[in-house]
Amino acid sequence: MNFKVLACDYDGTLASEDRIGAEALAALGQARMAGMRLVLVTGRTFFELLRVCEPLDLFDAVVAENGGVLYFPATGIIREQGPLPSPLLLAELDRRGIFFQVGRVIIGTARADEEAVRAALAATWVNLELVYNRGALMLLPKGVSKGAGVRQAIRSLGLSFHDVLAFGDAENDVDLFEACGWTGCPADAVPTLKERADWVFPGEDGTAIARAIVGPILNNLLPPVHSPRQRIEIGWASGTSEAVTLPAKGVNVLIVGDPFSGKSWLAGALVERLLDRRYAVCVIDPEGDYRVLGRLTGVTWMEIREAAHVAAALAHFERDPSASVVMDLSALPHAKKVHLIESALAQIRQLRRRLGLPHWVVLDEAHYSLHREGVSDHALGLADKGFCLTTYRPSWLRESIFQAADVVVLSHTTAREELGFLRSWIARSSPPHQEVVSLLPNLPRGEFMMMQQNGSQVHSVLTFTAAPRETPHVRHLKKYADSKVSPERRFIFRRPDGSMVATADSLNAFRRAVATVEERVLAYHAVRGDFSRWVCDVFADRAVGSQLRKTETRWSCGEISDLRTSIERLIAAHYGEDR
């Protein structure tokens, strides 16, 4: 997992005995060199922080006074996030002999004086929240916290909270953890914080932080997280109804299956759940199947016809770290689609290196652009993770695509060529799980098999039912009517004597041939059930195949007099007019 921001608590985390040590300073410098932004977060008063922390210029933003003050060293801008402390309360605390420190917003006292502090608040009718920090007690206006301050700082830097890794050690860091995408603490942190941390690492103070930065963080070796807040639910396991989840970051997903098998439905459901969690998503849609997502709040749908449109679409991520975009390339010829897809992927990779956005890239019909002569691995950047690829032609994808997939989801598949390819691919895995392929032709629509892998090692296989969609999946069926099949899978029109009169390599070509061949040719195939069998076997479209079978049967029984017109109308009604 790659992060763009380190948000670090000061006392007990970065610093010990008021100062940041040399090892921690060197590690923070390496993080900056690697392109990470640094945010210092502390409960100390701003005045005191200036006294004890000399290297403030190392940080892009400072959240002081437990969120009460924001400071941006590069510009010198200071923003108070609350009102000045009440003079009446300060006088009452002094009258009661309570030692305190006062900042621009915060009042700091000892936790041992809590009872006297509460009495002073009651006596002056001042309404402040009490926040614990180990042995310290902080008095703050309602709504002021480390978490709120960090959210403001991250927005000012133009980044997403999902890309922030927070470090803390005490009770007042709980709210900081809630505001950030990933969290860690040293082993000596308070128990309530360790319970909420995604990662507890050995050591204490700045030394532990330094080793965490130069080790797992900069080398992208952070441990996997299984907490619900770091995972996305996509359905329920068959039989047990347990939630099936994917990591919200740091994985690539490949969804494979026949047309109409539900793979685009599942990809859309994943996008909707990512949007609910405010992840930024870019959908590259070659065939116009995801336009409906533009109805969702925060999603911009754009028709792409030229390179300038790609740049305009990606500019949304520059302006809003929670933006999501659907790039619709369906109006373009195939060659131009592939060219613009490669351009978009290369620009996305650069954008991710700068901003960490978008968090996810969904590429539909991946076989069009990721075949052996397609978009290069360098432009694609699968090593950056956060890709969801869908395809009904897995055999066209190059080997590196499968190697980079951490999760492979299989849906209903009947095409012999694709089943053969999947069988050979699974045979190379360890363990091989050959039984998976034999189940795919009978897998119901809406059910999927998920294989989690690491290279050639398959960790688990499970069957699940997809979660429901918020937006309906609107399929542009005409693209399937235009899709060409390989020569050996064409429909061959023959006379009763076996002589060939025409061929069809797509459903629209089939429709045109039906309109012109002799009546006896149509009769020959209808009696044999050839039309319905071809549509079911080659296109895996059971709905149309079933209707064609009814048409063939009714014609054979004399219930239909005009076989030609009936077939033409059925294809046109389901797939649209052939233009």
FENFENLIN-V584609 format. One record per residue. N is the residue number from 1. D_FIRST is the distance of its C-alpha to the first C-alpha in Angstrom with 2 decimals. Layout:
N|D_FIRST  N|D_FIRST
//
This chain:
1|0.00  2|3.77  3|6.61  4|10.20  5|12.29  6|13.22  7|16.00  8|18.08  9|21.24  10|24.15  11|26.66  12|25.59  13|21.97  14|22.10  15|25.88  16|28.64  17|32.30  18|31.55  19|29.84  20|26.45  21|26.94  22|26.74  23|23.77  24|21.65  25|22.96  26|22.10  27|18.45  28|18.26  29|19.97  30|17.46  31|14.64  32|17.00  33|17.75  34|14.15  35|14.46  36|13.14  37|15.67  38|17.25  39|18.98  40|21.49  41|22.46  42|25.72  43|28.75  44|31.11  45|33.63  46|32.98  47|36.14  48|35.23  49|31.73  50|33.45  51|35.65  52|33.15  53|30.04  54|31.22  55|27.95  56|27.24  57|27.04  58|23.76  59|22.12  60|21.63  61|22.79  62|24.49  63|24.87  64|28.02  65|30.49  66|27.94  67|27.20  68|30.81  69|30.36  70|27.90  71|28.37  72|27.02  73|28.15  74|28.13  75|30.69  76|32.26  77|31.95  78|32.35  79|32.07  80|33.53  81|31.95  82|35.08  83|38.83  84|40.57  85|41.47  86|44.80  87|47.75  88|49.58  89|46.88  90|46.66  91|50.45  92|50.38  93|47.79  94|49.95  95|53.10  96|51.62  97|50.72  98|46.96  99|45.04  100|42.29  101|40.24  102|40.02  103|37.52  104|37.30  105|36.16  106|35.59  107|38.20  108|37.17  109|39.32  110|39.33  111|38.28  112|41.65  113|43.38  114|41.74  115|45.06  116|46.92  117|44.19  118|44.35  119|48.13  120|47.89  121|45.63  122|48.15  123|51.08  124|49.76  125|48.26  126|44.99  127|41.97  128|38.85  129|35.93  130|35.61  131|32.17  132|31.83  133|30.08  134|31.15  135|34.78  136|34.71  137|35.59  138|34.62  139|36.61  140|34.87  141|35.78  142|34.43  143|31.04  144|30.09  145|27.03  146|23.98  147|21.90  148|24.31  149|24.35  150|20.60  151|20.63  152|23.47  153|21.86  154|18.62  155|20.98  156|23.06  157|20.25  158|19.60  159|15.95  160|14.39  161|14.07  162|10.94  163|9.22  164|11.06  165|10.34  166|13.91  167|15.98  168|19.46  169|22.24  170|25.05  171|26.33  172|26.00  173|22.21  174|22.00  175|22.35  176|19.74  177|17.23  178|18.44  179|17.82  180|14.11  181|10.97  182|9.78  183|12.44  184|13.65  185|17.21  186|19.43  187|21.70  188|24.65  189|23.39  190|25.76  191|25.53  192|24.97  193|21.74  194|20.47  195|21.19  196|18.82  197|15.92  198|12.67  199|12.94  200|16.31  201|16.57  202|19.95  203|22.29  204|23.41  205|23.63  206|22.38  207|22.43  208|19.79  209|17.56  210|18.24  211|17.31  212|14.01  213|13.18  214|14.62  215|13.34  216|10.00  217|8.43  218|9.90  219|9.62  220|5.91  221|7.69  222|6.91  223|9.13  224|9.03  225|10.55  226|13.81  227|15.18  228|16.69  229|15.18  230|11.66  231|13.34  232|15.60  233|19.09  234|20.55  235|23.76  236|25.82  237|26.48  238|29.95  239|32.41  240|30.50  241|29.20  242|26.06  243|23.14  244|20.83  245|17.25  246|13.98  247|10.46  248|10.11  249|6.60  250|4.85  251|8.53  252|11.63  253|14.93  254|18.39  255|21.47  256|24.82  257|28.38  258|31.79  259|32.69  260|33.42  261|31.39  262|29.05  263|25.85  264|25.83  265|26.69  266|23.61  267|21.36  268|23.18  269|22.78  270|18.97  271|19.18  272|21.57  273|19.45  274|16.43  275|19.07  276|20.45  277|17.26  278|17.30  279|14.36  280|15.46  281|16.44  282|18.37  283|20.71  284|22.52  285|25.70  286|28.22  287|30.82  288|30.83  289|29.62  290|27.24  291|29.63  292|30.19  293|26.74  294|28.27  295|30.26  296|27.31  297|26.92  298|24.50  299|24.53  300|26.45  301|28.06  302|29.26  303|31.51  304|30.54  305|33.53  306|32.76  307|30.18  308|30.98  309|29.93  310|26.42  311|26.12  312|27.56  313|25.14  314|22.02  315|23.72  316|23.13  317|19.49  318|20.97  319|23.32  320|21.37  321|17.65  322|18.37  323|20.37  324|20.22  325|22.36  326|24.19  327|25.55  328|28.67  329|30.05  330|32.63  331|35.62  332|34.93  333|36.36  334|34.04  335|33.93  336|33.04  337|30.30  338|28.58  339|29.11  340|27.63  341|24.64  342|23.84  343|24.45  344|22.23  345|19.25  346|19.79  347|20.04  348|16.92  349|14.95  350|16.66  351|16.13  352|12.36  353|12.60  354|14.94  355|13.98  356|10.59  357|13.07  358|13.73  359|10.73  360|12.49  361|15.18  362|17.96  363|20.35  364|23.54  365|26.04  366|23.60  367|26.48  368|28.25  369|25.80  370|23.74  371|26.78  372|27.74  373|29.20  374|26.80  375|23.86  376|22.53  377|19.22  378|18.71  379|19.39  380|17.29  381|14.01  382|12.67  383|10.37  384|8.35  385|7.99  386|9.44  387|12.97  388|15.90  389|18.90  390|22.39  391|25.44  392|28.88  393|29.34  394|26.73  395|29.28  396|28.90  397|25.20  398|24.63  399|23.31  400|20.01  401|19.01  402|19.59  403|17.87  404|14.56  405|14.95  406|13.19  407|15.64  408|19.14  409|21.43  410|25.12  411|27.88  412|31.65  413|32.51  414|36.09  415|36.27  416|37.58  417|35.82  418|32.38  419|33.18  420|34.29  421|31.12  422|28.94  423|31.31  424|30.93  425|27.11  426|26.99  427|29.66  428|27.34  429|24.76  430|25.18  431|26.83  432|28.30  433|28.75  434|31.56  435|32.78  436|29.99  437|31.62  438|35.04  439|33.84  440|32.39  441|35.81  442|36.76  443|33.51  444|34.55  445|33.11  446|30.37  447|29.36  448|26.46  449|25.30  450|21.63  451|20.55  452|17.23  453|16.86  454|15.25  455|17.21  456|20.77  457|20.25  458|20.67  459|19.65  460|21.43  461|23.62  462|24.80  463|26.89  464|26.28  465|27.86  466|25.92  467|25.72  468|28.21  469|27.68  470|28.54  471|29.67  472|31.92  473|30.85  474|33.44  475|33.85  476|35.47  477|37.69  478|39.55  479|36.71  480|37.28  481|40.99  482|40.39  483|37.94  484|39.81  485|39.92  486|40.65  487|44.39  488|44.86  489|43.68  490|46.03  491|48.77  492|52.14  493|55.12  494|58.28  495|61.94  496|63.54  497|64.80  498|61.24  499|61.38  500|58.24  501|58.61  502|55.08  503|51.35  504|48.30  505|44.70  506|43.30  507|44.42  508|45.97  509|47.78  510|48.97  511|50.26  512|52.12  513|53.71  514|54.82  515|56.59  516|58.67  517|59.40  518|62.69  519|63.22  520|64.00  521|60.58  522|58.87  523|61.22  524|60.55  525|56.77  526|57.08  527|59.36  528|56.91  529|53.87  530|52.16  531|50.63  532|48.75  533|47.70  534|46.21  535|44.14  536|42.80  537|42.13  538|40.76  539|39.00  540|38.25  541|39.77  542|41.72  543|42.81  544|44.64  545|45.75  546|47.36  547|49.15  548|50.41  549|51.69  550|53.62  551|55.03  552|56.13  553|57.75  554|59.51  555|60.87  556|62.14  557|63.91  558|65.43  559|63.57  560|62.11  561|64.41  562|62.10  563|59.28  564|58.11  565|57.65  566|55.96  567|53.26  568|52.72  569|52.41  570|49.96  571|47.54  572|47.97  573|47.43  574|44.15  575|42.58  576|44.37  577|47.07  578|46.91  579|47.16
//
